[in-house]
Amino acid sequence: MTNSDGRLSLLRRYSIALFFVLAMALGGGTVYLVAQVGLPTLMVLAAAISASIAGIIMTAVTDGTAGLKLMLRRLLIWRVETRYWLFAFFFILFAVLLGSIANPLFNSEPVSLSNVRLGFEILPMFIGFFIVSGLGQELGWTGFLIPRLQAHFSALTACIVRAILTVIWHLPLLYYSRLQLPIVSDFAYSGWIAQKGYLVAVLAMTLMFMLPWSIFLNWIFNNTKGSLLLVAILHTSEIWVAYWMLSAGLDYNNLDNYWGYGSIMVLVAVIIVIMTGPQNLSRQHKRIVYLASPG
């Protein structure tokens, strides 16, 4: 084995840790520079795409052109069952609608359905969110990380690890959100921290949202032959939450308005795990695992 082969083997062995360190450095580092050095606050949005940047860099380093081509091909997978398209686009809308109707059970704001409207402005919002949060995160968290985790663990365990890592990745943004910076102050979790405290906000974020989201994204990924397109669209569909709450006149910074929605998320995630099994999150397909490209 040459020195080059040895270095490549070492990089692959520690690729998950290196990916996460790089994502944290790019994401948390950008947030720090905005908050402490005075970079334009718009740069906070650049931190959102740090996971995909890290995933692309690590893919290029460990698997070269072949790995990047595989990632691109997975972005082009669109011929999947209709139910996965419907889930990717509309499940979150269903979850937030049903959860919001249950708001009175959680002493949160009642929903006025008469105020709810659907306007064409959702389209540019969806496109923007697809670029920043869909493609900007899922090439890293799902495209790079999940196959490598699933090479060592079950699909469910991979989801749990991903959820923990994404929460840690969000911590700098959560910390600096308390400084009331423009843009960051619109981050819903900052309102949660002000309302309930840091610990409650982080626990709610982890258990009600990050873990269910990880299960949904991985379930789609493993059941669509690794379609990163569908994964990115599912992540983008989170825009329905803000759009619905604003249309219904709900305060999206009020954590109490999320208990019903979060309960639906947890319930559906549990149903998916029970029905598909924790090993692959699929009854028809094996979980997608990382296979190192030669060379």
N, C-alpha and C positions, 0 to 999 in steps of 0.2 A: 504493500500500500504506500503510495506516495504521500508527501506532506500535504499536497492539495486534497487528496482523497480523505486524509485524516481530519483536516479542517472542515471539510464538507460534512463528514460523518458527525463531527462534534456539533456543528451548527444545527444539523437536523435533530440531533438528540435533545438539544436544549431550545429548539425552535419556538415552543410554546412560551417559555419564560422570556426569551429574547423578544418575541412579538409583543408580549404584554408590557415589558419594560419600555420598548420603543413607543407603543401607543400611549403609555402614561407620560413619557417624556414629551412627546409631541402635543398631546392634549392638555395635560396638567401644566406643562411648561408654558404653553400659549396663554392659558388662563392666568397664570402667575404674572407673566409679562404685561398682560392687559391691566391687571389689578395693581401691580406694584411698580411697574416701570412706566406705564402710561401709554402703551400702544393703543391705537384706535379700538374702541369697544367692539366694532364690527369683526375684529380678529377672533372674538370668542366663537364665531361661527366656524372659523377655520379649525378650531379645536374639535368640532363635531366630526370632522372627516379624518381624524388622526388614526382611527382604528383601521380604516381601509388603506390609508397610506402605509401604515405599518405592515398590513397584510400583503400589499403589493411588493414592498421592499423585501420582506422576508421570503416571499415566493420566488422573487427574482434571484435572491442569494442562494436559496437552498435547492431550487428546481429549475432555474433558468428560464429559457424561452418556452420550453415544454410546459412548465407549471403555469406560466402566464397565459399560454394559449388555452389550457384547460379551464382556467378561471374565466376567460373570455367566452369560451363555448358554453359554460354554465350560465352565463348572463343571457345567452341567446335561446335557452330552452323555454319554449312557450307552448309546445304541443303537449299539454297535460289535461287531465280530466277536468271537466267544467266545474265540479264541486270545489276544486282547489282555487280556481280563479274567483269563484263567488266568495269563498272564505277569505281569500287575500284582500279583496276589495271591501267587503261589506260586514264581516263578522264583528269588527270593532264597533261599527255603527250600531249593530244589533245589541251588543253588550252594553254600550253606554246608554242607549235608549231604555232598555229594560232595567238597567241598574238605576237610572235616574228616576224612573217611575217609582222605585222603592225608596226614594230619598226620605219620605216622612218616617220610615221605620228607623232611620238613623239620625233623626232630629236635624236633618239638613234641609236645604232650601227646596220648597215645592216646585214642581215643573209646570210651566205654563205652555202647553202644547200649541196654544194659539199664536205664540211668538215665534215658533219654530218655522224656519224657511230654508229653502234650498236655492242658492243663487249660483250664477256662473263663476263667481269669484273663487269657488272651491277648486276649479281647474288649475289656475296658476298657483294656488297654495299647494295643491297636490304635487304639481311638477317641481316646485321649489323644494318641498320636503323630500321628494323622491331623490333629488340630486344630493341634498345635504345629509339626510338621515338614512335614506334607503341605500343608495350606492355608497354614500360617505361612511357608512358603518358596517354594512353587511358583507362587503368584500373581505373585511377583516374578521369580524366576529363569527360569521357563518362560513364564508368561502375559505378562509385560511384556518381558523381555529377549530371549528367543529369536526372536520374529518380527522384532524390530528388527535383530538380528544377521544373520538369514537374508535380510533385504532387501539386505544388502551382501556376504554371504559364503555359501559352501556350507554345507550342514547340518553336515558334519563340522567345518569350521572354526569354526562357531558353537559346537559342543560343546567344542572346545579352548579357545576364549576363555572360555566359561562356566566350565569347569573351573578355569582359572587364577584367574578372579575369585572363585569360591567358596572356593578355597584361601586367597587373600588375606583374604577376609571372615572365615575361621576363625582367622587368625593371632592376633588378640587373645585369643581363647578358649584357643588353644594356649599362648600365652605365660603367661597367668594361671593355667592349669591346674596349673602347677608349684608354685603357692602352697598347694596342698592345701586349697582352699576346699571346703566342703560343696557338693554337687551337681556342681561342676566336677570334683572329684576322681573322680567316677564316669564322667566323660567318658573313653572308652577311649583316646583319643589321649594323654591325660596319662600313662597307664601306658606307652605306647609311648615317649614322650620319656624317662621315667625309665629304661626298659630299654635303648633303643638310641641315644638322643640326639635332639636337635631336628631335625637335617638328615635323618636316616634316616626319622624319623616323618613329616616333611612330604613327602619324596619318595615314600614308600610310600602315603601318603594321596592324593597327586596321581595317580600312575601306575596304582595298582591299584584305586582306588576312585572318586575324583572324576571322572576322565576316562571310565571305563566307565559310571558312573552317568549322566553327561551324555549319553552315546550312547544308553543305554536310554531315558531320559526323553524325549529328542528324537525317537527312533524311534517311541515310543508317540504322542507329540504329533502328528507329521506323518502318521501312518497312521490316526488316529482323528478326522480333521477338527478337530483342535485340542482334544481332550477334556482339560481341566484336571482333571476328576474322576479319570480313569484315571491321569494323571500324579501326582496327589496320593496315590492309592492305592498306586502303585508306590513312591513315596518312603516311604510309611508301612510298606511291607512290610519295610523295613530292621529293623523290630522283631523279625523272625524271627531275626536274627543273635544278638542278646542273649538271646532266649528259648531258642534252641537251645543256645547255649554254657552258659548257666546250667543247663539241664536235663541236659546231658551232662557237667556238672562241669568244664567248661573255664574257664580264666582268660581273660576277655575283655580284660584289660589286657595280656596277653602277645602281642606282635606276632607271635611265631613261630606262634601258632595261627591266623593269618590268611593265611599264604602260600598254602596250598592253595585257600582260598576266593577270595583275590585272583586267583590264576591262572585259576580258572574264570571270574571276571568279565572278565578281560582277553581270554581265549579267545573267549567268547561275543560280546563287543563287536567283536572283529576279524571274526568270522563275519558279524555283522549288517552291518558296513560293506562287506564283500566282496559279500554277497548282495544288498544293497539299493542300493549305490552311494553314494559320499560326497556327491554333489551334493544329493540330497534325502532320503537314508536311507529311500527308498521307491521301489519299482518301479511303483506304481500312482498315486501322488499327487505333486504338486509340494509342495515345502517351503512351510510357512506363513510368509508375510511380512507385515510391518507396512504397512498402508495408512492414511494419516492421515485422520482424520475431518474433514469440512469445517467451517469455522468457527473 
